[in-house]
Amino acid sequence: MIAHRTASFLLRCVALGAITAFQPAYAYEILSAVSLQKVSISGNKRVSTDVIKRYAELDDDGGVTESQVNDGVKKLYRTGFFSDVRVLTKNNGIEMRVMENPSINQVMFKGNDKLESKKLEGEIQLRPRGIYTKPRIQEDVERILNLYRRSGRFAATVTPKIEPLDQNRVNVVFEITEGSVTRIGHIEFIGNKYFDDSTLKSVINTSTECWYCVMSENDTYDPDRVAYDQELLRRFYMNQGFADFTVKSVSSELSPENDAFFLTIVVDEGVRYTVNKVAFNSDIPDAQMKDLTKTIPFAQDQLYNASAVEDSIDKLIDDLGNKGFAFVNIEPELKRHENKTLDITYNVKEGERVYIERINIEGNVRTLDGVIRREFRLVEGDPYSTSKLQRSEQRLRNLGFFDDVSITTKRGRTPDRVVIDVAVKERSTGEVSVGAGFSTADGLLADFGVRERNLLGRGQDLRLRTMIATQREQFDVGFTEPHFLGRDVSAGFDLFRLTQDLRQESSFDRQSNGGRLRFGYGLTENLRQELYYSYLDNSVSNISPFASRFIRDQSGQNTTSLVGQSLILDMLDNRLTPTKGYLVRADLDFAGIGGDSQFIRPELRSAYYYTPYEQWTFMFAGSGGYVHALNDGIRIQDRFYLGGREIRGFNNAGIGPRDGTTRDALGGNAYYTATAELLFPLGLPEDLGFKGAVFTDIGSLFGIDETGSEVRDSSKPRGAAGLGIAWNSPFGPVRLDFARAFLKEQYDETQTFRIGFGSRF
């Protein structure tokens, strides 16, 4: 009986060997439990016999069964080291004959011009000295294709080539045909009745191919962008009264040539609602809610607006927080009627008091934790406050150190505790700028600057800049410690050297060398005071022999030593690109602590921003100043000058007292300005950073200590209006303004076109 079973077992092993010659060994299943005495391995070159047995989990010291051999073959295939495993009978045992997969010598890319090889290498799995397998190379082909699709190149093809080498090695070559960028050829909307296709196209980010899109990627197909477009459409319709709007489907069809996408967006607009009535359902005493209900922006028969509802909820939460109700939850409830009206009910509930258990910070690979924590208006143990948390997030964004700031909350160890998670994404804060350009104020210019706004991750600001222009040479260095000695007190210094050629405006050259020490601290959350001391060494030289006698009288060198203070009230939503809020700055300088100049110089500036519609921003600004002499008079370099940047349509120093004979600008002791400006979209992709502007500037410069028949001086207002283009360029704000003066004096000097760099205030 035993002999019969042994013979049967050997016959099955022979059959097993024949099967594995034509297909993988894991395809068979043998159910015998007879033990074999010996397992041998052959064909292996890189992988040792012991390692193979360990992978297969075959230990022949006590014998192995056929089922164990079967499982072992499967396990060897799963390692990816072997392209073939065959089982052969040998005496009273079996031989496992393996064929190893080749090792990879090099991975190369050919034909990739638009995507760097380094980027492709980071996407694939195959690596030099790794193991080559067919499934992996097919997966890598798909990974490369997906990378090209994400960059808008859906016509790209990838062909893998295998180059055999000695010692069972191969080179893997991906031959790539990148093709052209697949643009959006057509966008069609279906189901839209109230708004035509052109209106809806202006709402979404995705656009069809256009001549100006060389600086944008919005005309390429991006599934993520299309998904965001659906949200933009929803917001647009919800703000126009369509409370039931939905995007039913979005389909994208690739042209047969793979060179264009046809995008079809099917929408269901639903009913357009007006507001019937607004009500409150609150567990907060009516006396506390009485004044707050006046902030609700809806009137009867007004179109429903989802954004207005959200804004009103935020306003209610903030106002209730100021009244001591820090933990309030407000949920809007809509009740629709058949006459296309709806009721809005604000369900107001006062939550239980919750405290901060812990604040976690992550993502700050460079910025120190303390720099982030000092911007927080909350600390561990404080009562939770939504308004303070929002203010903390705004302060972190205003630092300019991070590309993204995300603040989330989660439940703490007990129901009355909350944990705040702060996730930041660092951005580069070091800047090296080398530029050349043209300014109507300074002529041709070359500029070099180095700045680190987050020195050593401590939030310190260090800058060095030099500029050489046709009419101006400037060098300055500055340093700011925003939290001096660990307190909310900023400290810093500035050193500068400025040489100006003012011979076109006033027939002389001016040079100033000096420095400033400054300190600042917060009086309230939005009100800040700065104190400073400045010392300047001024000289007036190279005076034209035909210059005004008032300028010739001030030839030579003098010094100015002054102390000053500034009060800054900042209620803007964003310091870099404000859309709402206001900013007020009051400066007061006193010169006379040593030096040659003695005067008092107060100055006030303010700006107000208002955005009635998205991307349409009104800006109203005003300023005024006066300098009063404490001795014999105000020197020419201590006076105000107006025109150019402050009042467009006039030349630099084009407004104010002037020598009527020589046409030299003399400066003035008092001035005022007022500006009204509207910034609006130009229909270009938002990421290009272009906006149009329409503006009017009014102001005057007047008052001078000098007297004489040749002095021209008038306090009458001057005014100009015009159009402009504002570009938020990668190297800073750029303005191109066209303006014509409509109020001027005969002796004023006008300027129609101006190029300027930097922000106006």
Buried (B, 14 or more C-beta within 10 A) or exposed (E): EEEEEEEEBBEBBEEBBEBBEEEBBBEBEBEEEBEBEEBBBEBBEEBEBEBBBEBBEBEBEEBBBBEBBBBBBBBBBEBBBBBBBBBBBBEEBBBBBBEBBBBBBEBEBEBBEBBEEEEBEEEBEBEEEBBBBEEBBEBBBEBBBEBBBEBBBBBBBBEBEEEEEEEBBBBBBBBBBBBBBBBBBEBEBEEBEEBEEEEBBEBBBBBBEBEBBEEBBBBBBBEEBBEBBBEBBBBBBBBBBBBBBBBEEBEBEBBEEBBBBBBBBBBBBBBBBBBBEBBBEBEBEEEBBEEBBEEBEBEEEEBBBBEBBEEBBBBBBBBBBEEEBBBBEBEBEBEBEEEEBBBBBBBBEBEEEBBBBEBEBEBBEBBBEEBBBBBBBBEEEEEBBBBBBBBBBBBBBBBEBBEEBEBEBEEBEEEEBBBBBBBBEBEEBEEEEEEEBEBBBBEEBEBBBBBBBBBEBEBBBBBBBBBBBEBBBBBBBBBBBBBBEEEEBBBBBBBBBBBBBBBBBBBBBBBBBBBBBBBBBEEEEBEBBBEBBBBBBBBBEBBBEEBBEBBBEBEEEBBBBBBBBBBBBBBBEEBEBBBBBBBBBBBBBBBBEEBBBBBBBBBBBBBBBBBEEEEBBBBBBBBBBBBEBEEEBBBBBBBBBBBBBBBBBBBBBBBBBBBBBBBBBBBBBBBBBBBBBBBBBEEBBEEBBBBBBEBBBBBBBBBBBBEEEBBBBBEEBBBBBBEBBBBBEEEEBBBBBEBEBEBBBEBBBBBEEBEBBEBBE
